[in-house]
Amino acid sequence: MKKIALVIFLALQSAFAHAAAFDQTAWDALLKKHVIPLRNGQATQVDYAGFSADRGQLKKYLAAVSAVAPAEFDHWDRPAQLAFLINAYNANTVELILTAYPDLASIKDLGSVLRSPWKKRFIPLLGETRSLDDIEHGLIREAGHYAEPRIHFAVNCASVGCPALRSEAYAAERLDAQLEDAARSFLSDRTRNRVEANALKVSSIFKWYRGDFEKGWRGTNTLAGFFVLYRQPLELEDQAVDLLKAGKMHIDFLDYDWRLNSKDSRKQ
């Protein structure tokens, strides 16, 4: 009976942690309204003009995000924390684009020779004024904390080369399934990842963040091993899998497309 009671207590505790987490309804509604799936969700375009018209709602959501106290955040379980941070990153990226839209062709236009747009501190979050880099590298990728390489298919940098901005908010209770879907959708996109001329040509994301894919997630400590885990969405034949396992398949990194992922941009 004690064992059963403990199981029930732990289940209720987990359910409470999820239920007490941040309400993403407003961000979810904006995404559903202004994100346009392409190629069955492998990529998306963003209706920034539509977001601009609804900027008041976006700012209200961001104000609620900023109002979350560190103590409240610390009370949530890790899926709730990670979902909150991913959504905060993506929503603030949209807000950053809106500060100059439509007079920009790339998020890089918002930077300068001395400072990238990702280092601009404009986000009041968890008791500090942070940059997008602070959220991604200091919180989401914090060493030894979440240890989740699939976040690289969830955070969106407002560019054509990025993994899709999901047309729904990330949610604690579905986070693992959402991250897995994001990973598979991105890896199945042949414009970003493909076998060509006996080499595996993949997004530069895997060059920039290679170490995150080599830290033992699901038992793999190499980038090649990560790709073997996703042989199905990558459509890897047995020979390619064997070469990857043996470390004999060349991995090339494709040029990144920094054009704005806007509805008004050229066809993606």
SULLIN-V274084 format. One record per residue. SS is DSSP state (h for helix, s for strand, l for the rest). PHI is phi in degrees with one decimal (NA if undefined). Layout:
ss:SS phi:PHI
ss:SS phi:PHI
This chain:
ss:l phi:NA
ss:h phi:-62.3
ss:h phi:-64.8
ss:h phi:-63.9
ss:h phi:-62.6
ss:h phi:-65.4
ss:h phi:-61.5
ss:h phi:-64.0
ss:h phi:-61.5
ss:h phi:-65.7
ss:h phi:-64.7
ss:h phi:-66.6
ss:h phi:-62.9
ss:h phi:-64.9
ss:h phi:-62.5
ss:h phi:-65.6
ss:h phi:-61.7
ss:h phi:-67.6
ss:h phi:-64.4
ss:l phi:-82.5
ss:l phi:-70.6
ss:l phi:-65.8
ss:l phi:-80.2
ss:l phi:-98.0
ss:h phi:-56.3
ss:h phi:-66.1
ss:h phi:-67.0
ss:h phi:-59.8
ss:h phi:-64.8
ss:h phi:-65.0
ss:h phi:-64.2
ss:h phi:-61.9
ss:h phi:-82.1
ss:h phi:-120.6
ss:s phi:-111.4
ss:s phi:-113.2
ss:s phi:-68.0
ss:s phi:-124.3
ss:h phi:49.8
ss:h phi:56.1
ss:h phi:91.1
ss:l phi:-62.9
ss:s phi:-144.2
ss:s phi:-142.5
ss:s phi:-111.3
ss:s phi:-114.7
ss:l phi:-85.2
ss:h phi:-66.9
ss:h phi:-63.0
ss:h phi:-65.8
ss:h phi:-60.4
ss:h phi:-62.1
ss:h phi:-65.8
ss:l phi:-103.6
ss:h phi:-63.0
ss:h phi:-61.1
ss:h phi:-67.0
ss:h phi:-63.0
ss:h phi:-64.0
ss:h phi:-65.1
ss:h phi:-63.0
ss:h phi:-64.4
ss:h phi:-64.2
ss:h phi:-66.9
ss:h phi:-60.9
ss:h phi:-67.1
ss:l phi:-79.1
ss:l phi:-69.1
ss:l phi:-81.9
ss:h phi:-54.5
ss:h phi:-64.4
ss:h phi:-66.4
ss:h phi:-58.7
ss:h phi:-64.9
ss:h phi:-75.3
ss:l phi:-73.6
ss:l phi:-77.8
ss:h phi:-64.3
ss:h phi:-58.9
ss:h phi:-66.8
ss:h phi:-63.4
ss:h phi:-67.0
ss:h phi:-60.2
ss:h phi:-60.3
ss:h phi:-68.2
ss:h phi:-62.9
ss:h phi:-63.4
ss:h phi:-62.9
ss:h phi:-61.4
ss:h phi:-65.3
ss:h phi:-66.6
ss:h phi:-71.4
ss:h phi:-65.5
ss:h phi:-59.9
ss:h phi:-60.7
ss:h phi:-61.8
ss:h phi:-61.8
ss:h phi:-66.4
ss:l phi:-66.4
ss:l phi:-129.6
ss:l phi:-63.3
ss:l phi:-96.9
ss:l phi:-90.0
ss:l phi:-155.5
ss:l phi:-107.4
ss:l phi:-156.6
ss:h phi:-59.4
ss:h phi:-65.4
ss:h phi:-64.0
ss:h phi:-87.8
ss:l phi:-101.8
ss:l phi:-143.6
ss:l phi:-61.7
ss:l phi:-92.7
ss:l phi:-147.6
ss:l phi:-79.0
ss:h phi:-63.0
ss:h phi:-75.7
ss:h phi:-101.1
ss:l phi:-72.4
ss:l phi:-89.4
ss:l phi:-141.7
ss:s phi:-112.7
ss:s phi:-74.3
ss:s phi:-149.9
ss:l phi:52.5
ss:l phi:85.4
ss:s phi:-138.8
ss:s phi:-92.3
ss:s phi:-119.9
ss:l phi:-102.2
ss:h phi:-61.4
ss:h phi:-60.7
ss:h phi:-60.1
ss:h phi:-67.3
ss:h phi:-70.5
ss:h phi:-87.3
ss:h phi:-87.5
ss:h phi:-113.7
ss:h phi:-64.9
ss:l phi:-98.1
ss:l phi:-50.4
ss:l phi:-55.5
ss:l phi:73.6
ss:l phi:-98.0
ss:l phi:-89.4
ss:l phi:48.2
ss:l phi:-126.9
ss:h phi:-67.2
ss:h phi:-70.7
ss:h phi:-62.2
ss:h phi:-69.2
ss:h phi:-101.4
ss:l phi:-116.1
ss:l phi:-74.0
ss:l phi:-120.9
ss:l phi:-103.2
ss:l phi:61.9
ss:s phi:-129.5
ss:l phi:-59.7
ss:l phi:-73.8
ss:l phi:-73.6
ss:l phi:-55.9
ss:l phi:-59.9
ss:l phi:-74.5
ss:l phi:-63.8
ss:l phi:-86.0
ss:l phi:-156.0
ss:l phi:-72.9
ss:l phi:-74.5
ss:l phi:-127.7
ss:h phi:-54.5
ss:h phi:-72.7
ss:h phi:-123.9
ss:h phi:-60.2
ss:h phi:-60.2
ss:h phi:-65.5
ss:h phi:-67.0
ss:h phi:-65.3
ss:h phi:-66.6
ss:h phi:-64.4
ss:h phi:-62.7
ss:h phi:-63.2
ss:h phi:-66.9
ss:h phi:-64.0
ss:h phi:-66.8
ss:h phi:-71.0
ss:l phi:-85.9
ss:l phi:-86.0
ss:l phi:-73.3
ss:l phi:-74.3
ss:l phi:-115.3
ss:l phi:-146.9
ss:s phi:-162.8
ss:s phi:-91.9
ss:s phi:-151.6
ss:l phi:53.1
ss:l phi:61.4
ss:s phi:-132.8
ss:s phi:-95.5
ss:s phi:-103.6
ss:s phi:-130.6
ss:l phi:-58.7
ss:l phi:-65.1
ss:h phi:-53.5
ss:h phi:-74.6
ss:h phi:-83.0
ss:h phi:-66.3
ss:l phi:-119.4
ss:h phi:-50.1
ss:h phi:-58.0
ss:h phi:-67.6
ss:h phi:-93.8
ss:l phi:-124.1
ss:l phi:-110.7
ss:l phi:89.5
ss:h phi:-62.3
ss:h phi:52.5
ss:h phi:82.5
ss:l phi:-112.0
ss:l phi:-117.8
ss:l phi:-134.7
ss:h phi:-63.6
ss:h phi:-59.2
ss:h phi:-64.2
ss:h phi:-61.9
ss:h phi:-65.9
ss:h phi:-63.6
ss:h phi:-58.9
ss:l phi:-112.5
ss:h phi:-61.5
ss:h phi:-67.8
ss:h phi:-65.2
ss:h phi:-79.6
ss:l phi:56.4
ss:l phi:-83.5
ss:l phi:-77.2
ss:h phi:-56.5
ss:h phi:-63.7
ss:h phi:-65.5
ss:h phi:-62.5
ss:h phi:-62.0
ss:h phi:-66.9
ss:h phi:-63.8
ss:h phi:-61.9
ss:l phi:-86.0
ss:l phi:70.7
ss:l phi:-113.2
ss:l phi:-104.5
ss:s phi:-71.9
ss:s phi:-113.1
ss:s phi:-108.6
ss:s phi:-112.2
ss:l phi:-76.0
ss:l phi:-62.7
ss:l phi:-91.6
ss:l phi:-95.3
ss:l phi:-91.7
ss:l phi:-60.4
ss:s phi:-59.6
ss:l phi:-81.9
ss:s phi:-93.1
ss:l phi:-56.5
ss:l phi:-88.9
ss:l phi:-77.3
ss:l phi:-62.9
ss:l phi:-54.3
ss:l phi:-92.3
